């Protein structure tokens, strides 16, 4: 045995024992004797990655692969180091190289799934995890990562089951407990979610898992345990003072507790830390600390409803007493737009704006020759597809979608959608152009709490041009619109008012939310 080989064997033995520093010294001695020794280059790169030096790891493993490019394990380790560097496309190429050399390499399939998830390709990530599990059925890492991506795909029940499989193989593993807690939270099993987070935190002897404390705070806030939620966010920030998400969520709790100035200060701190600027400024506007934007941030609305999709219908109907689809159905029926009307049934092209999970579909389907739906949340649309009542469903921002729909529809309905639009003028103009002459538009709005008799409802707020506005952001981050503003804006866009009526749309914290229902008719172009 050569001296280099003897040193290499000693180095590998020390490396396997976790004694990284002496192993590293011996690998370097090997390279002094044989500069192109593959194992020494490769394993020295692995140690560099283990010590948090990903750039050095990449250089060493790439040098090893120049010596022997047919080693699947080295390609896989190179992918892991590239992923550490935030280079997921290059990492994916490395995992693909590993799998071309060894299609049965379970770890490479698992790591490939992690990279695909980072690239925003969750379905492909799920496929990769499942390939890993066909090769190594009890791999806790693959089960845990599968749970994470299933939740991203809007399948929380499957995610919870997958996390449980990970825990069966590795009990009380914090990562799997976090995945389980997040899935249970999405299922609205908030008490069980908190228990999962607490189990994970019991393993955190240094109190450093800020992500666990933050997730726990979110579940507690949804449970109405605001003081406990605040304490969880404080623990998260004690572990990681620059944690922007926890700072943002802490501000939301302070706001819910009525501690207005502390909430404002926390929102501003979250901005400094790099939290989502549009969403923070939207919250500050709702607190009167910034001008109200023309509409809610798209990313905020999409994330809100993606997270809400799994239990949206049950929460709306059972908890909030949501009745807007039924109220709009009754409004349409009063004007001859109802199932059974011989001159209408099955003859209309109908578009459900912001259709969500399809709560209006049952009411609209009998009227429609063609029933379409559009929504910003893909996960809500997945639920709507399960109804098999829509002829087409499109995932898009409503305004952008309507720009391509000139004179294409006879009836549009927007139930609880305009609460995410402030300035209605651009939207109304787009809807008018997308309706055929004589087409109808039925929708709901919330009523400003402090609407003046003149109908501006803005408590002195003005538009950039200085004219009073007829909308304001409520404490629930939703827009309310004064009736006079809605009617004037509709008229300017080319609509005639058929009917408007006051209605209680749902309950919030035990109080009826006041709103208005409108039915408009598109005027013929003059």
N, C-alpha and C positions, 0 to 999 in steps of 0.2 A: 504494500500500500504506500502510495506516495505521501509526502508530508502534507501536500495540499488536501488530499482526500481525508487524511486523519484529522486535520483541523476542521474540515467541513463537517465530518461526523460529530465532532465535539460541539460545533456551533449549532447544528440542528438539534442536538440533545438539549442544550441550554435553552434554545428558542422554544422548544416544546414545553419546557418547564416554566416559561414565562420570564426567564432571566434575560431580558432584551439587551442590556448594555454589554455583558460579556460575550453574548452571541454575536452582537454587532462587531465587536473588536475582532473576533475570530474570522468572521466573513471577510473583513477587510484584509486580514493577514492572508487569507486564501487568494484574494484578488491581487495582492502584491506578488504572489508566486505565479498565478495564472490569471491575468487581467480579463480574459474572456471566458471565465468559468461560469456557466449558465446558472447553476443553483445558487452560487454565492451572490451573483448580481440580483437574481430574482428575489431571494429570501432577504437580502439586505434591503431591497425595495419594500418588501412586506413589513419589515421592522420600521422603516421610515414612516410608512403609513400608520402603523400602530402607535407611533409616537407623535402623530398629528402633523407630519411633514409630507403632505401629499405631493407637492411639486417635486421634491427630491425622489419620492417613491416612483413617480411616473418616469423620471429620467433613468433610474436604475432598471426598472422592469422593461422599458423600451430597449435599453441596451442588451438585456438578457434575450429579448425576442429577436434582436438582430443576430444573435448567436444561434438561436433555435426558435424559429417562428411557429413550430408545430406543437407547442405545449399549451393545451387548453387552459390549464390552471393559471398560467402566467397571463394569458389574455383576460381571464376573469378578474384576476387581481389588478391588472391595469385598469379595467373598467371601473372597479371600486375606487381606485385612486382618482381617476378622472371625474367620477361622480362627486368625490369630496371636493374637487376643485370647481364644481359648478359647471362642468362641461358634459351635460347629459347626452348630447348627440354623439360625441366621441366615445363616451362610455358605452352607449348602445351598440356602436360598431364593434367595440372590443368584445362585448358579450356575444354578439352574433358570430364573431370569429371563433370564440371558444366553443360555441354550440355547433358550428360547422365541423370542428375537429372532434367534438364529443357530444352528440345529440342527447345523450343520457346523463348529462352533467346537471344534476338537480339544483345545485347552488347557483349556477349560471342562469338557469331559468328564473329562479327567485330574484336574483339581482337584476335581470333584464326587466322583470315586472316592476321593480322599484323605480328603474329609470323611466319606463314608459309612463308610470304614474306621475312622475315629476314632469314629464313632457306633456301632461294633460291628455293622455291616451288611455283612459281607464279600462275600456273593454279589452284592449290588447294586453294591458297589464294583468287583468283577471285571467285571460287565456294563459299567460306565462306562468302565473302562480299555480294554475290547475295542471299545467304540464309538469311543474316541479313536484306536485303532490302525487301524480301518477308514478313518479320515480321514487319518491320518498314519502310514503303516505302519512307518517306521523311527524313530519317536520314542523315544529312549532312556529318557526319564522315564516314559512309559507302560509300556514293557517292564519297567523296574525296579520300578515300583509294582505292576504285575501280579504280578511274582515274589513280592513281599512278601505280597500278599493270598492268592496260591495256597498259600503256606506256612501261612498262618493257616487256610486251608480244608483242611489236611491233605493237600496234593498236592505233596510236596517235589520229585519228579522233574520235574513241570511247572514248578515254581518255578525250579529250576536252569536249565532250558532257556530260560525267559523272561529270567532274569538274563544268560545268555549272549548273547541277542539284544540286550539293552541294551549289553553290552560290545562287541559287534560294531560298534555305532554310535558308542560312546564308550569306547575302550580304557582300561583301568586307572582307571576311574571308581570312587572309593572306595565310593559308595553302592551301586552295582551289585555290586561285589565283596563288600560286606557281605551283601547279599541272597543272592549265590551261596554264600558261606561258610555262612550260616545254613541254606540248603537242603541243602547237602552234609552239614552236621552232622546234620540230621534224617534223612538217608539213611544215617547211620552211616559216611560216608566222611570220617573225621575227619582223616586226613592231608591230603586234598585241601582240606578246609575250612580248615585252618591255613594252607595255601599261599595260598588266596584272601585270608584276612585279612592275611597278610604282604605280598601284593601291594598291598593297599589301604594298609597302614601305610607302605609305601615312598613313597607319595605325600604322606604327612602330615609335612611337613618340620618343623612346630612340635611334633610329638608331642602333639597335643591331642585326638585321637580316642579318648576314653575308652571309647566304645561298642564300637569295634573291639577294643581291648585286652581288654575284658570278654568279648566273644563268643569271642575267641581263647582266653582262659582256660577257658571252658566246654568247648571242643573238646579242649583239652589235658587237662583233668580227666577227661573221658570216655575219653580214650586211656590213662589211667593215668599220665600224665606230671605228677605232682602238683607237683613242684618248679617245673617250667616254668609250670604253671598259676598257681601262687602268684606267680611273677615277673610274669606278665601282669596279674593283678589289682593288683599293686603299681604297675605302670605306669599302669593305668587310674586309680588313686587319686592318683597323682602329678599326673595331668592334671586330675582333678576330685575333690578331697578329700572332697566331700560326696555322692559317688555311692553311694546306699544299696544298689543292686543289687550293685555290685562288692564292697562291704563285706560284704554277706550271703554272696555266693559265695566270697569270700576266707575267711570263717569256715568254710564247708563244707570247703574244702581243708585248712585248718589242723586241723580235726577229723579228716579222713581221714589226715593225716600223724601223728596222735597227739599233736599239740601242743595239749592240752586247754585249758589256761588262756588261751592266745592265742586259741583259737577262741571261748571264752566271752567274752573281752573284745571280740572282733570282732563277735560276735552282739549284744552290748549296744550297741556303737557303731552297728550297723545299725538297731537299734530307735530310737536317738536321732535318726537321720537320716530316719526315716519308713518303713523297710522293713516288709513285711507282719508285723504284730505277732503274729497267731495262728501263723504258720509259724515265726517266730523263737522264740517261747515254747515251741513244740513241740520244736524242736531243743534248746533249753536244758533242757527236761524230760528229753530223751534223755541229756543229759550230767549229769543229777542236780542241775541248778541251778534247777529249778522243779518244782512238782507236776505229775504227768502228767494231762493233760486226759482227758475221757471218750472222746474220739475224735480222729482226725486232722482238721485243718481241711479243709473241703470244697474250698476254692479250691486248696489245696495238692494234694489228690488229683486234682482235675480237670486242673490244669495239668500235673501229672506224667504223666498218661496221655494227654492231648491231644498232648504232645510226643513221647510214646513210641509213638503209634499206628502210625506208618509202618513201624517195624521191630520191633514188639512180639513177634510170633510167632517170628520168626527168632531174636531175641535170647534169648527164654525157652528155646526148644528147643535151639538150637545152643550158646549160651554158658552158660546156667544149668542145662541139663539138666533142665528143668522137667517134672515128671511127675504133678502133682496131678490133672488130669482123668482120666488113666488109672487112678490109684490109687482115685479116687472111683468110677469105673466098675466096678472090680473089687469094691469094697465093696458097691455096689448089687447086683451080680450074685450075690454070696454070699447075698443075702437075697431072691432072686426078682425083682429089678428089673433085668432085662437084656433086650436084644433077643432075640427068639425065645421068651421066656416067654409061653405062650399066654394066661395069665390077666392079663397086664399089657400086652403090646406094643400100642402105638397106642391105649391106653385112658385115659391119664392126662393131666391138665392139669398141665404142668410149667413152673416158673419158674426161670430161671437168674439168680441174684442177682449183680450185679457182673459181667455176662457178658463185658465187654471186647470183644475181636475175635471171640469165639465159639469158643474152644478146647474148650468142653464140648459144643458143639452136636451134633457127630457122634455122641457117646456118648448124648445125651439124645433126639435126634430119633426113633429107633425106638420109644421108650417113649411118645411123646407123641401124644395126640389134638390138643392145643394146646400149642405151645412158645413161651413168652414170655421176654424178656430185658429187664433194666433195668440201666442204668449211668449214672454221672455224667458220663462223657466222650462228647460227641457224636461226636468223631473216631474213637473206638474203635467206636462203634455203626455208623458209616459202613462200617468194615471188616466188621463182623458182617453187615450187610445184603448184602454181596457174596456171602456163602455161600448165601443163599436157603434157609436151613433154619429160620428163626424165623417164626412166624405173626405176632408182634408184637414190637416193640422200643421201649422208652420211655427217654428221657433224663431222669433224675430222681435225686434222692438217695433211697437205698433206703428209709430210714425213712418219708419223706414218701409215697413210692409205696405202701408196704405199708398205710398208714393207710386207703387206699381199696379194699383188697382183702380184704374179710371173707369167710372160708370159700370162697375162690375157687380153691384149688390143692390138688392131691394130692401133689405132690413139689416140693421146693425144693432147689437145690444152690448152694453158695457155695464156689468154689474160689479160695483165696488172697485172700479178701475180708475176713475178720474181722481180718486184720492191720492194718486201718485203723480198727477199733473197739476201744476199751479196755473200757469198761463194757458188757458184753453183755446185761445185764438188759432194758433197753428194747427192743433189737432182737429178742431171743428172744420177748418178749411180743407184739411186732408180728407176727413170723413165725407164732407159735402161732395168733393170731387169723385170719391169712390162710390157714392150712391147714384143710382139712376134718378132722373127727375121724378118727384113724387115719392121717392124712397123714404123710409122712416128710420129714425134713430131713437132708441130708448135707452135710458141710462139713469144711474143714481149718483148723487153727490151728498157729501156731508155738509151740514149747515154750520157756519162759523159760530162759536160760542158767544162772541161779542159783536155780532153783526149790527151795524147801525141802521136806523130807519131808512137811510139812503141806500143801504144794501152793499156798502163796500166791505164791511166785516174785517177791517185790517187795523183797527185801533190806531189810526194815524199813519200807518205805513204807506209809502207811495212807491210808484214805479220809477224807474230811472228817469223818465220824462217828467216826473212830478205830478202825474195824475193819480188819483186814488185808485187802488187795486181792489178787486172783489174777491180776493182769495187770501188765505193765511195758512200757516202750518200749525197744526194742533199739537198738543203735548204728546200724542201718540205717533208723531212723525208722519202724519197724513194731512193732505190738503183739504180744507173746507172752502166751499164756494158760496157766496151770497146769491140768492135767487135772481136779483136784478142784474148782477154781473153775468150769470149764465144766459139769461134771456137776451141781453144786449149783445153778447158775444155770438150767440147762435144766430141772431138776426143779421149781424154784420157778415157772417160766413155764408148766408144764403139759406137759412132755415126759417120756417114758420112754426110757431109754438102750437101744438095740438092740445097738450094738457101738462100741467105741473101740479104736484100735490106733495104735501108734507108727509113724512112717514118715519117711524122708528125702524132703523135698519138692522140693529143688533144690540146686544148688551155688552158693556165693557165695565169691569169692576162693579157689576150689579146695577149699573145705570144705563138706561136706554140712550142710544146714540141717535141724535136727531139728524134727519136727512131730508132730501127732496128727490122725487122721481119726476123725470121729464120724458115727454114723447114729442119729437120734432118731425117735421116733414120738409124734405129738400125741395126748394123752389126750382122751377124751370129757369134755365139761363135766359136772361132778358136779351 
